[in-house]
Amino acid sequence: QVRLVESGGGLVQPGGSLRLSCTGSGFTFSITAMSWYRQGPGKEREFVAQIGGASGYTKYADSVKGRFTISRDNAKNTVYLQMNSLKIEDTAVYYCRRSFDNYWGQGTQVTVSS
């Protein structure tokens, strides 16, 4: 069955960096577009970034453009989210998702605080 497992969250100071990972199994990862979403405290879940399967195109929310980078390693069935220049408002649970259906990971907590 389809499984998505995120890792890499944690506590970081403003201006710091984190790299999230999401490893997929149970499907052909290399041709599957993947996305990152996040849900901050008291907020709705929102789109963060997307990367194509075969094409590798990328797309970002305006709020993270220039700070976050999505990438993938198809040999490891893993999609990454490199987060730089983190802000307090980036605090959220981050989820990976197969972009065009309803398979989600369990989420990983990112807390940006001094």
Secondary structure, 3 states (H helix, E strand, C coil): CCEEEEECCEEECCCCCEEEEEEEECCCHHHCCEEEEEECCCCCCEEEEEECCCCCCEEECCCCCCCEEEEEEHHHCEEEEEECCCCHHHCEEEEEEECCCCCECCCEEEEECC
